[in-house]
């Protein structure tokens, strides 16, 4: 693995039980506290969106000339996922 390659578990990640973040094979990546309140749900949504955010930033960074319009809808969708407005199914 090159130094520039990500060392984290590949996405997609999804939320289960309000506070567990799992990878695509069901392995637990992270867990927030078990308070199950609005803040913890928001934390879980943000953590679950991390691999997608990384991939999008990597795509944007790969352009010699940044064509922002190409990414606007992807960025808006990713921000909605990070806010917990979009939940991916396991």
Secondary structure, DSSP 8 states (H G I E B T S, - for coil): --TTS--S--S--EEETTTEEE-TTS-EEEE--TT-SHHHHHHHHHHHHHHHHHHHHHHHHT-SS--HHHHHHHHHHHHHHHTTSS----
